[in-house]
Structures are given as C-alpha cells and as structure tokens.
Amino acid sequence: MIGGLTDNVLATFIVFCRIGACLMLVPGYSSVNVPPQIRLFVALVTTFALTPILIAILKPLVDGASPLTLALLIGTELLVGSVIGLGGRVFFLALQTMLTVMASAIGLSSIPGTPVGDTDPAPPVVPLIMAAVTTLFFLTDQHWQVLRGLMNSYDVWHPGEKLTSEMALNQLVSRLADAFVLTLRITSPFIVYSVIVNFSVGLINKLTPAIPVYFVSVPFVLFGGFLLLYLTSDELLAQFMLGLSSWLAG
C-alpha cells in the first residue's frame, strides 16, 4: 500500500512539473503583477484536476523506476512544459518589441512610460496595448485554451519519451517566426507611416533649410500617429488575438 501511495505521489509530481513549468512562463499567468503564490496555487489546482486522467499513463513509468530514470523523466517534463509556455510567451514578447518600434515611428520613443506588465519602463503606448492584450487574453477564454493545450500535449509528447534540445529549439524558432511575422504585419501601417513622414519632413527641410522643420513637425507627427492608432487599434488587437488563438488551437 505504501508503494502504491508513493507511485501516486510521484505521478502527481511529474504532472505538476509540466503544468508548473508551463504556467510560470505562459502569457497572462507569468506577469509580474501576478504573485508567485497565485501561480503556484493555479498550477497545483490544475495538477490535481488532471492527475486522475493521466495517472494511468504515468504510474507504470514510476513503478519501480530508478532515481536516475525519475530524474530524467522530471527533467523532460520540465523541458516540455517550458517549451509550451515559451511558445505562447514569444507572441507577447514579439508584440512588445514591435510596439516599441511603433512608438518610435510615431515619435513617442523619448517619452518614458509606467511599466505595467514588465519591470522596465517603455513608451506609454506599449504598456497600454500590452495591458489591453492581456485583458483580452482572459476575456476571450484563451487561458482555458492553454489548459486544454496542456492536456492535449500528452498526446503529442508522451511522458517518458526523449525530447531532444534540437526538437525544443525547432519548436521555439518556429514560434518566433510566426510571432514576428504576425506582429510585423499588424504594426506595418506605422512603419509605412514613419517612412512617409520622415521622407516628407526631410524633403521639406532640404527645401527650407532656414526653418527648423523637425521641431515644427513634431506635433503634426504625433497627431498623425495618434490618429492612425485610433483607426487601427481595434484591428490590431483583433488580428493579434486571432493569431494567438490559432496557435493555441493547434
């Protein structure tokens, strides 16, 4: 009876390794505004909810296993959970990077902002949109898709199977490519706007060198950037959430 109880505890801990590693990195849950105790509580509750379904798969792996085998199994599960969590987090990191580029394009790069989901200050438009995206992540029930994806990951990466670093790296590189293509596509209007505006201002400055055109044009550049943000913000958020949800569904 003691041996069976030990196997159940080990199986539960192995489930926690994958789920805990994922929830510590996945968007929304991994925000600095979410206390580690809350993240740990969510990971434990999710583990206890999924363990009865997965224990039949994991119990034969821990039954009579050597300490080295258990250590390899725990390490593999931690790596799988980290790959899944980072796969979603790179979408938010890519969006944050492109939003910084967007803020520079509309003339907001020199204005410091208050960090909301991060510890480093950024231009005001960056935490504003990141806070909106994080809110939509929960309002559209994408966090449930994360939990569903964790459950389905056991059909893709079976416990006990060897996960090589090359396989994990290929997954992350693929997610990075998808994330940056998506964020570049939704922020491209601001990049085009920056090219047109800077070309026009530079041309005017050449024609009238006696006038400080760059200083005079700052309010107009900001106004045009805010107007473009107002016109495209809904589509920007919608396209990003569609791209994220399609990855989570897959």
C-alpha positions as a printed Julia matrix, in Angstrom:
250×3 Matrix{Float64}:
   0.0    0.0     0.0
   2.88   2.36    0.82
   4.48   1.6    -2.56
   1.22   2.39   -4.37
   0.85   5.66   -2.48
   4.43   6.59   -3.35
   3.79   5.91   -7.02
   0.67   8.1    -6.93
   2.61  10.95   -5.31
   5.42  10.65   -7.86
   2.94  10.56  -10.75
   1.22  13.68   -9.39
   4.56  15.45   -9.05
   5.5   14.6   -12.64
   2.2   16.08  -13.86
   2.98  19.17  -11.78
   6.4   19.5   -13.44
   4.93  20.01  -16.91
   1.99  22.14  -15.79
   4.0   24.25  -13.35
   6.78  24.96  -15.85
   4.22  25.99  -18.47
   2.19  28.26  -16.19
   5.31  30.02  -14.93
   6.11  31.13  -18.5
   2.81  31.27  -20.4
   1.31  34.74  -21.07
  -1.08  36.16  -18.51
  -0.14  33.85  -15.67
   3.55  34.78  -15.83
   3.0   38.53  -15.45
   4.98  40.28  -12.73
   1.66  41.57  -11.4
   0.53  38.02  -10.59
   2.08  36.91   -7.27
   4.08  33.66   -7.38
   1.75  32.22   -4.74
  -1.23  32.65   -7.08
   0.66  30.99   -9.95
   1.65  28.12   -7.67
  -1.95  27.74   -6.49
  -3.27  27.64  -10.08
  -0.59  25.08  -11.03
  -1.5   22.87   -8.05
  -5.24  23.06   -8.72
  -4.69  22.22  -12.4
  -2.41  19.35  -11.43
  -4.96  17.85   -9.06
  -7.66  18.22  -11.72
  -5.66  16.45  -14.47
  -3.86  13.81  -12.41
  -6.86  11.38  -12.22
  -6.97  11.4   -16.03
  -3.22  11.0   -16.55
  -2.26   8.74  -13.67
  -2.9    5.6   -15.71
  -0.24   6.78  -18.18
   2.32   7.93  -15.63
   2.02   5.27  -12.94
   3.72   2.5   -15.0
   6.64   4.87  -15.65
   7.33   5.49  -11.95
   6.59   1.99  -10.71
   9.95   0.59   -9.64
  11.88   3.23  -11.57
  15.45   4.03  -10.56
  16.38   7.5    -9.23
  18.22   8.27  -12.49
  15.17   7.35  -14.57
  12.96   9.53  -12.36
  15.4   12.45  -12.66
  15.4   12.15  -16.46
  11.6   11.95  -16.51
  11.28  15.05  -14.31
  13.79  16.97  -16.44
  11.98  16.02  -19.65
   8.61  17.1   -18.26
  10.07  20.42  -17.11
  11.53  20.97  -20.58
   8.24  20.13  -22.32
   6.3   22.49  -20.06
   8.85  25.25  -20.62
   8.68  24.83  -24.41
   4.87  25.07  -24.34
   4.94  28.12  -22.06
   7.63  29.91  -24.06
   5.76  29.12  -27.27
   2.93  31.39  -26.11
   5.13  33.95  -24.39
   7.14  34.7   -27.54
   3.96  36.1   -29.11
   3.74  38.69  -26.34
   7.48  39.39  -26.45
   7.33  39.88  -30.22
   4.35  42.21  -29.85
   6.16  44.21  -27.17
   9.2   44.57  -29.44
   7.16  45.73  -32.41
   5.14  48.11  -30.24
   8.41  49.74  -29.19
   9.24  50.14  -32.88
   5.75  51.53  -33.45
   6.17  54.06  -30.62
   9.44  55.2   -32.17
   7.72  55.53  -35.55
   5.09  57.95  -34.23
   7.52  59.96  -32.11
   6.86  58.53  -28.62
  10.16  56.78  -28.02
  11.61  59.64  -25.92
   8.62  59.78  -23.55
   9.04  57.37  -20.6
   6.04  55.35  -19.5
   4.98  53.41  -16.44
   5.75  49.67  -16.6
   2.56  47.61  -16.3
   3.36  44.02  -17.23
   7.13  44.36  -17.05
   9.8   45.8   -14.78
  11.4   48.05  -17.41
   9.82  51.37  -18.42
   8.64  51.69  -22.0
   6.88  54.31  -24.15
   3.3   54.85  -22.91
   1.66  53.15  -25.89
   3.5   49.87  -25.17
   2.08  49.12  -21.67
  -1.3   50.44  -22.81
  -1.65  47.93  -25.64
   0.04  45.12  -23.69
  -2.45  45.59  -20.85
  -5.31  45.51  -23.38
  -3.97  42.33  -24.99
  -3.52  40.62  -21.61
  -7.08  41.56  -20.64
  -8.42  40.19  -23.91
  -6.4   37.02  -23.33
  -8.6   36.27  -20.32
 -11.84  37.8   -21.6
 -11.77  35.62  -24.73
 -11.07  32.49  -22.63
  -7.67  31.89  -24.18
  -6.38  30.83  -20.76
  -8.7   27.84  -20.98
  -7.15  27.04  -24.35
  -3.78  26.95  -22.59
  -5.07  24.36  -20.12
  -6.67  22.38  -22.95
  -3.4   22.51  -24.86
  -1.55  21.19  -21.81
  -3.92  18.25  -21.69
  -3.52  17.6   -25.42
   0.26  17.86  -25.15
   0.31  14.41  -23.57
  -0.9   13.03  -26.92
   1.96  14.77  -28.75
   4.83  14.46  -26.26
   4.27  11.24  -24.37
   5.79  11.1   -20.88
   8.98   9.11  -20.86
   9.85   9.88  -24.48
  13.14  11.64  -25.03
  12.8   15.3   -26.01
  16.0   16.47  -27.63
  17.27  20.03  -27.45
  17.08  20.2   -31.25
  13.36  19.41  -31.19
  12.72  22.02  -28.49
  14.8   24.61  -30.35
  12.94  23.92  -33.59
   9.64  24.48  -31.8
  10.79  27.8   -30.34
  12.28  29.0   -33.64
   9.03  28.17  -35.44
   7.01  30.08  -32.82
   9.38  33.05  -33.04
   8.99  33.18  -36.81
   5.19  33.02  -36.58
   5.08  35.62  -33.82
   7.29  38.18  -35.55
   5.52  37.76  -38.89
   2.19  38.33  -37.14
   3.33  41.37  -35.15
   5.17  42.86  -38.12
   2.01  42.53  -40.19
  -0.23  44.28  -37.66
   2.25  47.1   -36.96
   3.26  47.63  -40.61
   0.94  50.68  -41.08
   3.01  52.57  -38.5
   6.28  51.62  -40.19
   4.93  52.83  -43.54
   3.69  55.99  -41.84
   7.15  56.59  -40.35
   8.86  56.2   -43.73
   6.44  58.58  -45.49
   6.53  61.21  -42.74
  10.32  61.2   -42.34
  10.8   61.36  -46.1
   8.4   64.3   -46.34
   9.96  66.17  -43.41
  13.46  65.58  -44.76
  12.41  66.85  -48.18
  10.83  69.99  -46.7
  13.93  70.56  -44.59
  16.1   70.49  -47.71
  13.82  72.98  -49.46
  13.7   75.36  -46.48
  16.93  74.9   -44.52
  16.44  78.14  -42.57
  13.34  76.76  -40.78
  13.76  74.1   -38.03
  11.35  71.75  -39.76
  11.94  68.79  -37.46
  10.95  70.76  -34.36
   7.94  72.28  -36.09
   6.76  68.89  -37.39
   6.79  67.06  -34.03
   3.17  67.94  -33.05
   1.9   67.01  -36.51
   3.78  63.68  -36.47
   2.35  62.87  -33.04
  -1.16  63.84  -34.12
  -0.93  61.67  -37.23
   0.43  58.76  -35.21
  -2.36  59.0   -32.63
  -4.95  59.26  -35.38
  -3.54  56.15  -37.06
  -3.51  54.33  -33.72
  -7.14  55.3   -33.15
  -8.15  54.0   -36.57
  -6.21  50.71  -36.41
  -6.2   49.77  -32.71
  -9.3   47.55  -32.91
  -7.96  45.66  -35.91
  -4.5   45.4   -34.31
  -5.89  43.75  -31.17
  -8.27  41.52  -33.14
  -5.59  40.24  -35.52
  -3.17  39.53  -32.68
  -5.76  37.6   -30.7
  -6.72  35.63  -33.83
  -3.08  34.68  -34.4
  -2.6   33.69  -30.77
  -5.83  31.7   -30.64
  -4.94  29.82  -33.84
  -1.64  28.76  -32.27
  -3.36  27.7   -29.05
  -5.98  25.75  -31.01
  -3.2   23.9   -32.82
